[in-house]
Amino acid sequence: MSAQKAPRVVAELGRPETYEETAARKAEQSRKYRANKTINNLWLSLIVCVGVVIVIVLLVPRNDSSQLASVDYRSVATSAQAALPVPLAVPDLPSNWSANAAEIRTGIDKTPAWYIGLITPVNTFLGLSQGVNGTDNWLADQVHNTIASGTTTIAGVQWTIYDNRTATRDVGNVNYALTTQSGASTYVLFGNASDGDFRTVATALAANVEAQPATAMVAK
């Protein structure tokens, strides 16, 4: 008969382990192994999830165009004309321009205004407001209470410039604006479009600006 193997002496104890201590040690080792395996699996799952997200972001096509539906502002103007006593501004722009809004709005001092939200070919914004009998308060509100910085003449029409591109305070959508007044109409062009795009719209408005009546009575 072979000799029975002597119990292992544990250095920390200075004596052999008891049966209960051996069982407890093995149970603890098993628990740590399972815990480490669980953590490793969690990390692996996280890496896989991140990889899937990256693939989705890279593969899903993105559209940088305006998320609002395109609006036929010419047709809307035809319907809205009866509501205002002045010729509504309907700029004839190249086909690569679009609009995401066209409507009559009521502003400060109950000023009625024809509004078009234009989207330029490079997806910048240029708003047009044509106020009827607009007050000084209405105009100040349209340019976000900013200060005029100069004037320019475009297609024979003199416009006042509001250049807020370097402003340190919030100026809303009025990064840049042009305003002019003709008869009963006050025009405000505003947005983050380029100078060239502002000139394009201002040029397209010249005939309408010249056609405005000296006075207009707005129905109450």
VMD Tcl script that draws the C-alpha trace (Angstrom):
set ca {
  {0.00 0.00 0.00}
  {1.40 3.37 -0.98}
  {1.99 5.99 1.66}
  {-0.80 8.59 2.04}
  {0.15 12.03 0.71}
  {0.81 14.48 3.53}
  {-1.50 17.49 3.72}
  {-0.14 20.69 2.12}
  {1.34 23.13 4.61}
  {-0.02 26.64 4.10}
  {2.62 29.30 4.74}
  {0.09 31.81 6.08}
  {-1.21 29.26 8.57}
  {2.09 27.53 9.44}
  {0.26 24.21 9.36}
  {-1.61 21.94 6.95}
  {-5.06 23.05 5.79}
  {-8.07 21.41 7.27}
  {-10.61 19.85 4.94}
  {-12.96 22.77 5.47}
  {-10.20 25.32 4.72}
  {-9.24 23.51 1.53}
  {-12.84 23.43 0.37}
  {-13.27 27.13 1.17}
  {-10.05 28.05 -0.69}
  {-11.09 26.15 -3.80}
  {-14.56 27.67 -3.68}
  {-13.06 31.18 -3.48}
  {-10.72 30.44 -6.40}
  {-13.67 29.22 -8.43}
  {-15.66 32.36 -7.57}
  {-12.80 34.66 -8.61}
  {-12.38 32.74 -11.86}
  {-16.07 33.09 -12.70}
  {-16.03 36.80 -11.76}
  {-13.01 37.50 -13.96}
  {-14.59 35.59 -16.82}
  {-17.80 37.62 -16.46}
  {-15.87 40.92 -16.54}
  {-13.93 39.78 -19.60}
  {-17.18 38.85 -21.32}
  {-18.65 42.27 -20.48}
  {-15.65 44.05 -21.97}
  {-15.85 41.88 -25.07}
  {-19.57 42.64 -25.45}
  {-18.91 46.37 -25.03}
  {-16.20 46.32 -27.70}
  {-18.51 44.48 -30.09}
  {-21.36 46.97 -29.46}
  {-19.09 49.97 -30.04}
  {-17.84 48.38 -33.24}
  {-21.40 47.85 -34.48}
  {-22.31 51.49 -33.72}
  {-19.25 52.75 -35.61}
  {-20.13 50.61 -38.62}
  {-23.72 51.90 -38.60}
  {-22.58 55.54 -38.37}
  {-20.17 55.05 -41.26}
  {-22.59 53.18 -43.50}
  {-25.86 55.07 -42.96}
  {-26.14 57.87 -45.57}
  {-26.53 61.37 -44.18}
  {-28.40 64.23 -45.81}
  {-27.05 67.69 -45.03}
  {-29.99 69.45 -46.65}
  {-32.71 71.21 -44.68}
  {-34.82 68.75 -42.71}
  {-37.99 70.81 -43.26}
  {-40.15 70.03 -46.26}
  {-39.66 72.28 -49.27}
  {-42.36 74.91 -49.78}
  {-43.48 76.44 -53.09}
  {-43.42 80.05 -51.91}
  {-44.63 81.33 -55.28}
  {-47.88 79.39 -54.99}
  {-48.30 80.40 -51.36}
  {-47.78 84.06 -52.31}
  {-50.52 83.82 -54.93}
  {-52.95 82.59 -52.29}
  {-51.76 85.05 -49.63}
  {-51.81 88.15 -51.83}
  {-55.48 88.89 -51.09}
  {-54.67 89.24 -47.38}
  {-52.26 92.18 -47.79}
  {-52.74 95.48 -49.68}
  {-49.23 95.57 -51.21}
  {-47.55 93.48 -53.92}
  {-45.90 90.58 -52.12}
  {-42.21 89.97 -52.68}
  {-41.71 86.80 -54.71}
  {-38.02 86.71 -55.67}
  {-37.22 84.84 -58.88}
  {-34.24 82.76 -57.79}
  {-32.20 80.00 -59.48}
  {-33.61 76.47 -59.32}
  {-31.01 75.35 -56.76}
  {-32.58 77.66 -54.17}
  {-35.50 76.41 -52.07}
  {-37.77 77.53 -49.25}
  {-38.84 75.79 -46.06}
  {-41.50 78.32 -45.03}
  {-43.81 80.88 -46.63}
  {-46.57 82.57 -44.66}
  {-48.09 85.78 -43.35}
  {-47.00 86.58 -39.81}
  {-48.07 89.17 -37.27}
  {-45.20 90.81 -35.42}
  {-44.67 93.51 -32.82}
  {-47.24 96.35 -32.90}
  {-49.51 93.94 -34.80}
  {-47.48 94.51 -37.95}
  {-48.49 92.03 -40.67}
  {-45.59 90.67 -42.68}
  {-45.05 88.32 -45.59}
  {-42.28 85.87 -44.68}
  {-40.20 83.42 -46.74}
  {-37.51 81.17 -45.27}
  {-35.01 80.59 -48.07}
  {-32.34 77.88 -48.25}
  {-29.32 78.73 -50.40}
  {-27.52 76.30 -52.74}
  {-24.92 75.68 -50.00}
  {-27.62 75.01 -47.37}
  {-27.35 78.30 -45.49}
  {-30.39 80.29 -44.36}
  {-31.71 83.60 -45.64}
  {-35.02 84.91 -44.35}
  {-37.18 87.55 -46.04}
  {-39.74 89.60 -44.13}
  {-41.87 92.23 -45.87}
  {-43.70 94.23 -43.22}
  {-46.67 96.42 -44.13}
  {-46.71 99.79 -42.35}
  {-43.95 98.42 -40.15}
  {-43.10 100.44 -37.06}
  {-39.63 101.20 -35.72}
  {-40.26 98.63 -32.99}
  {-41.11 96.00 -35.58}
  {-37.93 96.69 -37.54}
  {-35.78 96.63 -34.38}
  {-37.27 93.27 -33.46}
  {-36.59 91.87 -36.93}
  {-32.89 92.74 -36.69}
  {-32.70 91.49 -33.08}
  {-32.10 95.01 -31.75}
  {-28.71 95.24 -33.42}
  {-27.12 98.41 -34.81}
  {-26.76 99.36 -38.47}
  {-23.17 99.27 -39.70}
  {-23.42 100.89 -43.14}
  {-25.32 101.05 -46.41}
  {-25.03 99.48 -49.84}
  {-26.80 99.93 -53.17}
  {-27.94 96.80 -55.01}
  {-29.73 96.97 -58.36}
  {-30.53 100.63 -57.75}
  {-32.00 100.09 -54.27}
  {-30.24 101.40 -51.17}
  {-30.10 98.91 -48.30}
  {-29.01 99.40 -44.69}
  {-26.47 96.82 -43.49}
  {-26.48 95.05 -40.12}
  {-23.28 93.01 -39.95}
  {-23.32 91.01 -36.70}
  {-20.98 88.20 -37.71}
  {-18.45 89.13 -35.03}
  {-21.00 90.04 -32.35}
  {-20.28 88.69 -28.88}
  {-23.93 88.57 -27.80}
  {-26.73 86.37 -29.08}
  {-28.16 87.83 -32.30}
  {-30.43 84.93 -33.19}
  {-30.60 84.35 -36.95}
  {-29.43 87.88 -37.69}
  {-25.77 87.16 -38.38}
  {-26.16 89.56 -41.27}
  {-29.12 91.63 -42.42}
  {-30.16 94.12 -45.08}
  {-33.17 96.41 -44.72}
  {-34.89 98.89 -46.98}
  {-38.18 100.76 -47.04}
  {-40.37 101.55 -50.01}
  {-43.81 103.08 -49.66}
  {-45.83 101.02 -47.19}
  {-43.40 98.08 -47.22}
  {-40.31 97.52 -45.10}
  {-38.05 94.69 -46.26}
  {-35.70 92.74 -44.02}
  {-33.27 90.13 -45.33}
  {-31.47 88.23 -42.58}
  {-29.58 85.01 -41.94}
  {-26.17 83.35 -42.15}
  {-25.85 83.30 -45.94}
  {-22.93 84.84 -47.82}
  {-22.79 88.43 -49.06}
  {-23.20 87.10 -52.59}
  {-26.40 85.25 -51.70}
  {-27.79 88.38 -50.03}
  {-27.04 90.33 -53.20}
  {-28.78 87.66 -55.28}
  {-32.00 87.98 -53.28}
  {-31.80 91.78 -53.06}
  {-31.37 91.98 -56.83}
  {-34.37 89.71 -57.35}
  {-36.45 92.03 -55.14}
  {-35.58 95.29 -56.89}
  {-38.63 95.39 -59.17}
  {-40.98 94.59 -56.28}
  {-39.41 97.30 -54.13}
  {-39.96 99.89 -56.87}
  {-43.59 98.78 -57.33}
  {-44.74 99.47 -53.77}
  {-47.58 101.95 -53.20}
  {-46.87 105.01 -51.08}
  {-49.56 104.07 -48.56}
  {-51.60 100.99 -47.76}
  {-54.56 100.29 -45.53}
  {-54.39 96.97 -43.70}
  {-57.75 95.37 -42.97}
  {-58.43 95.00 -39.26}
}
mol new
graphics top color blue
foreach p $ca { graphics top sphere $p radius 0.5 }
foreach p [lrange $ca 0 end-1] q [lrange $ca 1 end] { graphics top cylinder $p $q radius 0.2 }
display resetview
